[in-house]
Amino acid sequence: VTAAPLRIAVLGAGTVGGQVVRGLVEHAGAAASDEGRPLELTGIAVRDVEGARARGLPSHLLTDAPAHLVADPDTDVIVELMGGDEPARTLVGAALQAGKAVVTANKHLLAHHGAALEAISRASGAPLRFEASVGGGIPVLSPLAGDLAANRISAVRGIVNGTTNYILSAMAAGDGTYEAVLRDAQERGYAEADPSGDVEGRDAINKLVVLARLAFDAWLDPDTIADRPASVRGQGGPGITGVTALDLEGARALGLTLRLVAVASRGDGANPSRTIRAAVMPIAVPSDGGLGGTGGVRNRIEVTGEPVGTVGFDGPGAGGEATSSAVLGDLLALARGAGSTWAGRPVAADSRSSTTTAADPGGASARWFAFLPGVRAGHVVDDLAEAAADTGTGVAIRTGWLPLDQLRSRIVDAAPATLDAQIYAIDD
Ligand SMILES: NC(=O)c1ccc[n+]([C@@H]2O[C@H](COP(=O)([O-])OP(=O)(O)OC[C@H]3O[C@@H](n4cnc5c(N)ncnc54)[C@H](OP(=O)(O)O)[C@@H]3O)[C@@H](O)[C@H]2O)c1
């Protein structure tokens, strides 16, 4: 007896959707495992049907009416690859409500409406899978929810945005200023025309919300996640916007580099299981370590838990082909009868009120790195720094464990009144 095919409608056929369609067309039938249902592509929604036809997408499957595909009783699974908020939110909600499985790569949708979509999915029993939403082609969410389910997770951290990692790597290699390297990244297609979602850290924050859902069984509010490092006189810029080529040169002189790192960890307050610390900001890491060694558009995510210890996942974090691997993997999982990506985990709390973030890091103790432009070695910091390097344009310092406020006041006392600089926590 041949199992009935799993009839799939793909909404959006751009960078990722185009590759998913290609995979479904080229490997139709062959992709299904022995016990799974065969995959059958039954519709593709885009805005510009003529344009999609000209790009070689199968003409007879194209429509500009995604809601019709969602409502069609002949559709079993909706693959949402349009991105953004609406109409993705309404279409995904309607599909789940109607009992249709959904596969999505849309981290914005999950980070902002994940709790509501999870509730709909649980009520109707329709699975929601989203492996591609974090780490592109890297299998990290299903292993976190499933294979690591026996662990008490204490932290997830990682490089989850390829655009910013490319920019930081290129700046560290001496390829130019932030502005010059960003322009180059846009020309190569690694950064969008409006890069703000990447460089200000919002894309990484959305991915952190998804990781935290699976690690800690709570949907965090993306708006409460800390997104900027401290500076000598206050706060730095969001994401990587305040990182200078001089910061990276100074870091290198001390064996360090800067990475935009998303981290969520279980708090150690009065009620640790209800408190999650979450931040996305540039930090200093050893150049030769796991995160420091992750260059270009690659991603790396590390999960720490008991009893496993620390497990690292790395690979291609974006790109149509790599990301289609995760989407197609989710479709094959559905064909085998798998449930939602969170199936290995308890029901999530909508814990918007219990999230704590590092809003006031002043009292926080850490080891710190800073590059102080125009300052000479021996002047400000000799007794404060564990290591210092004079690069000719200023001095790079690395401290031992120390409250941030103490470091700030020492620099302010000794440095020129106009000096400001970002201060980065060191993590290895
Ligand atoms: N690109 C990556 O490397 C990557 C990696 C991981 C996750 N993701 C996620 O995957 C999703 C898709 O990203 P992408 O890079 O493939 O985007 P994209 O290249 O901009 O493609 C979007 C597609 O959706 C269609 N679309 C948009 N709004 C629509 C509407 N209202 N009705 C019908 N069709 C609509 C577009 O149609 P037209 O072409 O006709 O306008 C286009 O085919 C996003 O959520 C993104 O965050 C992307």
The ligand as an SDF file (V2000), in Angstrom:
LIG
                    3D

 48 52  0  0  0  0  0  0  0  0999 V2000
   17.7850   34.2890    3.2010 N   0  0  0  0  0  0  0  0  0  0  0  0
   18.2920   33.5200    4.1510 C   0  0  0  0  0  0  0  0  0  0  0  0
   19.4690   33.1540    4.1010 O   0  0  0  0  0  0  0  0  0  0  0  0
   17.4330   33.0540    5.3070 C   0  0  0  0  0  0  0  0  0  0  0  0
   17.9690   32.1780    6.2470 C   0  0  0  0  0  0  0  0  0  0  0  0
   17.1660   31.7250    7.3110 C   0  0  0  0  0  0  0  0  0  0  0  0
   15.8580   32.1700    7.3960 C   0  0  0  0  0  0  0  0  0  0  0  0
   15.3630   33.0480    6.4640 N   0  0  0  0  0  0  0  0  0  0  0  0
   13.9690   33.4710    6.5870 C   0  0  0  0  0  0  0  0  0  0  0  0
   13.2410   32.9240    5.5110 O   0  0  0  0  0  0  0  0  0  0  0  0
   12.1790   33.7890    5.1490 C   0  0  0  0  0  0  0  0  0  0  0  0
   12.2820   34.1220    3.6570 C   0  0  0  0  0  0  0  0  0  0  0  0
   13.5030   34.8050    3.4250 O   0  0  0  0  0  0  0  0  0  0  0  0
   14.0750   35.0450    1.9500 P   0  0  0  0  0  0  0  0  0  0  0  0
   15.4540   35.5390    2.1130 O   0  0  0  0  0  0  0  0  0  0  0  0
   13.8420   33.8400    1.1060 O   0  0  0  0  0  0  0  0  0  0  0  0
   13.1270   36.2440    1.4670 O   0  0  0  0  0  0  0  0  0  0  0  0
   12.9290   36.8210   -0.0160 P   0  0  0  0  0  0  0  0  0  0  0  0
   14.0580   36.4080   -0.8900 O   0  0  0  0  0  0  0  0  0  0  0  0
   12.6290   38.2620    0.1260 O   0  0  0  0  0  0  0  0  0  0  0  0
   11.6110   36.0650   -0.5580 O   0  0  0  0  0  0  0  0  0  0  0  0
   10.3350   36.3690   -0.0890 C   0  0  0  0  0  0  0  0  0  0  0  0
    9.3180   35.6930   -1.0010 C   0  0  0  0  0  0  0  0  0  0  0  0
    8.0160   35.8590   -0.4220 O   0  0  0  0  0  0  0  0  0  0  0  0
    7.1530   36.4000   -1.3920 C   0  0  0  0  0  0  0  0  0  0  0  0
    6.1830   37.2680   -0.7140 N   0  0  0  0  0  0  0  0  0  0  0  0
    6.4470   38.2690    0.1640 C   0  0  0  0  0  0  0  0  0  0  0  0
    5.3110   38.8310    0.5890 N   0  0  0  0  0  0  0  0  0  0  0  0
    4.3070   38.1990   -0.0460 C   0  0  0  0  0  0  0  0  0  0  0  0
    2.8890   38.3320   -0.0560 C   0  0  0  0  0  0  0  0  0  0  0  0
    2.2800   39.2630    0.6910 N   0  0  0  0  0  0  0  0  0  0  0  0
    2.1620   37.4760   -0.8290 N   0  0  0  0  0  0  0  0  0  0  0  0
    2.7710   36.5560   -1.5860 C   0  0  0  0  0  0  0  0  0  0  0  0
    4.1050   36.3680   -1.6190 N   0  0  0  0  0  0  0  0  0  0  0  0
    4.8630   37.1890   -0.8680 C   0  0  0  0  0  0  0  0  0  0  0  0
    8.0310   37.1600   -2.3510 C   0  0  0  0  0  0  0  0  0  0  0  0
    7.3500   37.2520   -3.5950 O   0  0  0  0  0  0  0  0  0  0  0  0
    7.8820   38.2450   -4.7660 P   0  0  0  0  0  0  0  0  0  0  0  0
    9.2570   37.7150   -5.1500 O   0  0  0  0  0  0  0  0  0  0  0  0
    6.9080   38.0510   -5.8740 O   0  0  0  0  0  0  0  0  0  0  0  0
    7.9300   39.6110   -4.1710 O   0  0  0  0  0  0  0  0  0  0  0  0
    9.2590   36.2510   -2.4100 C   0  0  0  0  0  0  0  0  0  0  0  0
    9.0410   35.2070   -3.3170 O   0  0  0  0  0  0  0  0  0  0  0  0
   12.2760   34.9870    6.0780 C   0  0  0  0  0  0  0  0  0  0  0  0
   11.4480   34.8050    7.1830 O   0  0  0  0  0  0  0  0  0  0  0  0
   13.7330   34.9500    6.5150 C   0  0  0  0  0  0  0  0  0  0  0  0
   13.9220   35.5510    7.7780 O   0  0  0  0  0  0  0  0  0  0  0  0
   16.1130   33.4910    5.4280 C   0  0  0  0  0  0  0  0  0  0  0  0
  1  2  1  0
  2  3  2  0
  2  4  1  0
  4  5  1  0
  4 48  2  0
  5  6  2  0
  6  7  1  0
  7  8  2  0
  8  9  1  0
  8 48  1  0
  9 10  1  0
  9 46  1  0
 10 11  1  0
 11 12  1  0
 11 44  1  0
 12 13  1  0
 13 14  1  0
 14 15  2  0
 14 16  1  0
 14 17  1  0
 17 18  1  0
 18 19  2  0
 18 20  1  0
 18 21  1  0
 21 22  1  0
 22 23  1  0
 23 24  1  0
 23 42  1  0
 24 25  1  0
 25 26  1  0
 25 36  1  0
 26 27  1  0
 26 35  1  0
 27 28  2  0
 28 29  1  0
 29 30  1  0
 29 35  2  0
 30 31  1  0
 30 32  2  0
 32 33  1  0
 33 34  2  0
 34 35  1  0
 36 37  1  0
 36 42  1  0
 37 38  1  0
 38 39  2  0
 38 40  1  0
 38 41  1  0
 42 43  1  0
 44 45  1  0
 44 46  1  0
 46 47  1  0
M  CHG  2   8   1  16  -1
M  END
$$$$
